[in-house]
């Protein structure tokens, strides 16, 4: 009897040890799987380039998408420059691909996303607030510091535009098959405001402009002053411009966009092609993707 009990205890001990060893193995295996580094998702036919700006003394991260037939082509393509690329590049690039192939609703083009090297979203915030604000704004700086504890500087739009004109565009034109006469600038919200800043300071740099939900009340509504200054010394504005907003955005967003449209139309510029659109039942965030799609269709009118 004692021998039977002893053997039973030994069997139980073996089973317990086996269970524990299996559990430890599974736990170790699960841990290995959780630490496994899988390949990151990449965008088809997209290159990542790092470009240092001597003007701003910062590095910019570029996402450059090439048409599917680029490697066998000897022609130049339209080029679209997308601001805020850390957030917008995926939407812009995918819509260009969807609309250009296999059904050719817009032409094939090179897409250049202009972003910032990021460790976290605060890097994106610091870059865009600096680059898309025309004037120094203590109110904007206090907002980001008090609400999100992110220290930002404002008033860098002039330098950022200089970077675009004198460093980025020459870099793209010297390294890629792009048309010097068919460039687009796409921006949304704060970067939409910068699109209009560019339009009133160097309109000749781009043929097509998209300003989605542009923040026109910021900087004491200085964009209206810039338009006045441009109109005072110019009789034409030979570009295509598309502006949009969501119907559920703030009253000031919609009224300021309409006011800018009316102000531009009142100039009777002979070669300005301007179109606006209000997206029904859409907020500032939800009409982002829809406005990109509509902008491509309107601006390229293919």
C-alpha positions in Angstrom: 0.0 0.0 0.0 2.8 2.4 0.9 4.5 1.5 -2.3 1.4 2.4 -4.3 1.0 5.8 -2.6 4.6 6.6 -3.1 4.4 5.8 -6.9 1.2 7.9 -7.1 3.0 10.8 -5.5 5.9 10.4 -7.9 3.5 10.4 -10.9 1.8 13.6 -9.6 5.1 15.3 -9.1 6.2 14.4 -12.6 2.9 15.8 -14.0 3.3 19.0 -12.0 6.8 19.5 -13.2 5.8 18.8 -16.8 2.9 21.3 -16.6 5.2 24.0 -15.1 7.9 23.4 -17.7 5.3 23.6 -20.5 3.8 26.8 -19.1 7.2 28.3 -18.8 8.0 27.3 -22.4 4.8 28.8 -23.6 5.3 32.0 -21.7 8.8 32.2 -23.1 7.5 31.5 -26.6 4.8 34.2 -26.2 7.4 36.6 -25.0 9.6 35.9 -28.0 6.6 36.5 -30.3 5.8 39.8 -28.6 9.3 40.9 -29.1 9.4 39.8 -32.7 10.2 42.6 -35.2 8.0 42.1 -38.2 8.6 44.0 -41.5 7.1 47.5 -41.5 4.4 48.5 -44.0 5.7 50.5 -46.9 4.1 52.4 -49.7 4.4 51.0 -53.2 7.0 52.7 -55.4 7.9 55.3 -52.7 11.3 56.5 -51.7 12.3 58.1 -48.4 14.9 60.8 -48.6 16.4 63.0 -46.0 17.1 66.6 -47.1 18.9 69.1 -44.9 17.9 72.7 -45.2 20.7 75.3 -44.7 18.0 78.0 -44.7 16.1 76.5 -41.7 19.1 74.4 -40.3 16.8 71.4 -40.0 16.4 68.0 -41.7 13.2 67.3 -43.6 12.0 63.8 -44.3 10.6 63.4 -47.9 8.3 60.7 -49.1 8.6 60.5 -52.9 6.1 58.4 -54.8 6.9 57.5 -58.4 4.4 56.5 -61.1 4.1 52.8 -61.9 5.8 53.3 -65.3 8.5 55.7 -64.1 11.4 53.3 -64.5 10.7 52.8 -68.2 9.7 56.4 -69.0 11.7 59.2 -70.5 9.0 61.9 -70.1 8.5 64.4 -67.3 5.6 64.1 -64.9 3.5 66.6 -63.0 4.7 66.9 -59.5 2.5 67.4 -56.4 4.1 68.7 -53.2 2.1 67.6 -50.1 2.6 69.5 -46.9 2.0 67.9 -43.4 3.2 64.6 -44.9 3.6 62.9 -41.5 -0.2 62.9 -41.4 -1.4 63.5 -45.0 1.0 61.6 -47.3 -0.9 58.2 -47.1 -4.2 59.9 -48.1 -2.7 62.0 -50.9 -0.6 59.3 -52.4 -3.3 56.6 -52.3 -5.8 58.9 -53.9 -3.4 59.8 -56.7 -2.8 56.1 -57.3 -6.5 55.2 -57.3 -7.5 58.1 -59.6 -4.6 57.6 -62.1 -4.6 53.8 -62.5 -6.2 51.7 -64.0 -8.9 54.3 -64.8 -7.2 57.5 -65.8 -9.2 60.2 -64.0 -6.1 62.3 -63.4 -2.6 62.1 -64.9 0.2 60.0 -63.4 2.4 62.2 -61.3 5.3 62.3 -58.8 4.1 63.0 -55.3 6.5 64.6 -52.8 5.4 64.5 -49.2 7.2 67.0 -47.0 7.5 65.8 -43.4 9.7 65.8 -40.3 11.9 63.1 -38.8 9.7 62.0 -35.9 10.3 60.3 -32.5 6.7 61.3 -31.5 3.8 63.5 -32.6 5.4 66.4 -30.7 8.0 66.6 -33.4 5.3 67.0 -36.0 3.6 69.7 -34.0 6.8 71.7 -33.5 7.7 71.6 -37.2 4.3 72.5 -38.6 3.6 75.3 -36.1 7.0 76.8 -36.9 6.7 76.5 -40.7 3.0 77.3 -41.3 2.6 80.5 -39.2 3.4 83.8 -41.0 3.9 85.8 -37.8 5.0 85.3 -34.3 2.0 84.4 -32.2 2.4 84.2 -28.4 -1.2 83.0 -28.1 -0.4 80.0 -30.3 2.7 79.2 -28.4 0.9 79.5 -25.0 -1.9 77.2 -26.3 0.5 74.3 -27.1 2.5 74.8 -23.9 -0.5 75.0 -21.6 -2.7 72.3 -23.2 -0.1 69.7 -24.3 3.1 70.8 -22.7 4.8 71.1 -26.1 7.1 74.1 -26.6 6.7 75.6 -30.0 7.9 78.6 -31.9 5.9 80.5 -34.5 6.5 82.8 -37.4 8.6 80.6 -39.7 6.5 80.7 -42.9 8.9 83.0 -44.8 11.9 80.8 -44.2 9.9 77.6 -45.0 8.8 79.2 -48.3 12.4 80.1 -49.0 13.3 76.4 -48.4 10.6 75.3 -50.8 11.7 77.6 -53.6 15.5 77.5 -53.2 16.3 74.1 -51.8 13.4 71.6 -52.2 12.1 72.3 -55.7 15.6 72.4 -57.2 16.5 69.2 -55.4 13.4 67.4 -56.9 13.8 68.9 -60.3 17.5 67.8 -60.5 16.9 64.3 -59.2 13.5 63.3 -60.8 11.7 63.4 -64.1 9.3 66.2 -63.2 7.8 69.1 -65.1 9.1 72.5 -64.1 5.8 74.1 -65.3 3.3 71.7 -63.7 3.7 71.8 -59.9 0.9 71.6 -57.3 0.9 72.5 -53.6 -1.5 70.7 -51.3 -2.2 71.7 -47.7 -4.9 71.3 -45.1 -5.8 73.4 -42.0 -2.6 75.2 -40.9 -0.8 74.0 -44.0 -3.8 75.1 -46.1 -3.1 78.6 -44.7 0.5 78.3 -45.8 -0.7 77.3 -49.3 -2.5 80.7 -49.5 0.6 82.4 -48.0 2.6 80.9 -50.9 -0.1 82.0 -53.4 0.2 85.6 -52.4 4.0 85.8 -52.2 5.2 83.5 -55.0 2.2 82.4 -57.1 4.5 81.5 -60.0 6.1 78.7 -58.2 3.1 76.4 -58.5 0.4 76.0 -61.2 -2.3 74.4 -58.9 -3.1 75.1 -55.3 -5.3 73.2 -52.8 -6.1 74.9 -49.5 -8.4 72.6 -47.5 -10.1 74.1 -44.4 -7.5 76.9 -44.3 -7.0 78.5 -40.9 -7.6 82.1 -42.0 -8.5 83.6 -38.6 -5.0 83.0 -37.2 -2.3 85.6 -37.3 -5.0 88.3 -37.0 -6.4 87.2 -40.3 -3.3 88.5 -42.0 -3.9 86.4 -45.2 -6.5 88.9 -46.2 -3.9 91.7 -45.9 -1.5 89.6 -48.1 -4.2 89.3 -50.7 -4.8 93.0 -50.7 -1.1 93.7 -51.1 -0.8 91.3 -54.0 -3.9 92.8 -55.8 -2.4 96.3 -55.4 0.5 95.5 -57.6 -0.8 92.6 -59.9 -3.5 92.4 -62.5 -3.6 88.7 -62.8 -3.3 85.5 -60.8 -2.8 82.7 -63.4 -3.3 79.6 -61.2 -5.9 77.0 -60.4 -7.1 77.2 -56.8 -9.5 74.9 -54.9 -10.6 75.7 -51.3 -13.0 73.6 -49.2 -14.4 73.2 -45.7 -16.9 71.0 -43.8 -20.4 72.2 -43.0 -19.9 71.2 -39.3 -16.7 73.3 -38.9 -16.7 76.5 -37.0 -18.7 79.5 -38.3 -15.4 81.5 -38.7 -13.8 78.7 -40.8 -16.7 78.7 -43.3 -17.3 82.5 -43.4 -13.5 83.2 -43.8 -13.2 80.8 -46.6 -16.2 82.3 -48.4 -14.9 85.8 -47.7 -11.5 84.9 -49.3 -13.3 83.4 -52.3 -15.4 86.6 -52.7 -12.3 88.8 -52.3 -10.4 86.9 -55.0 -13.4 86.9 -57.4 -13.8 90.6 -57.0 -10.4 91.2 -58.5 -11.5 89.8 -61.9 -8.2 88.2 -62.5 -8.5 87.0 -66.1 -6.6 83.7 -65.6 -7.6 82.7 -62.1 -9.6 79.4 -61.9 -11.2 79.3 -58.5 -13.6 76.7 -57.1 -14.8 76.1 -53.6 -16.9 73.4 -51.9 -18.6 72.9 -48.6 -18.8 69.2 -47.6 -22.2 68.6 -46.0 -22.2 66.9 -42.5 -18.4 66.8 -42.3 -16.2 68.1 -39.5 -12.7 69.6 -39.7 -11.2 66.1 -39.4 -13.7 64.0 -41.4 -13.7 66.0 -44.6 -9.9 65.8 -44.9 -9.8 62.7 -47.2 -12.8 63.8 -49.2 -11.3 67.2 -49.9 -8.1 65.7 -51.2 -10.0 63.5 -53.7 -12.2 66.5 -54.8 -9.1 68.7 -55.1 -7.4 66.3 -57.4 -10.4 66.1 -59.7 -11.0 69.8 -59.8 -7.4 70.9 -60.2 -6.4 68.4 -62.9 -9.8 68.5 -64.7 -8.6 65.5 -66.7 
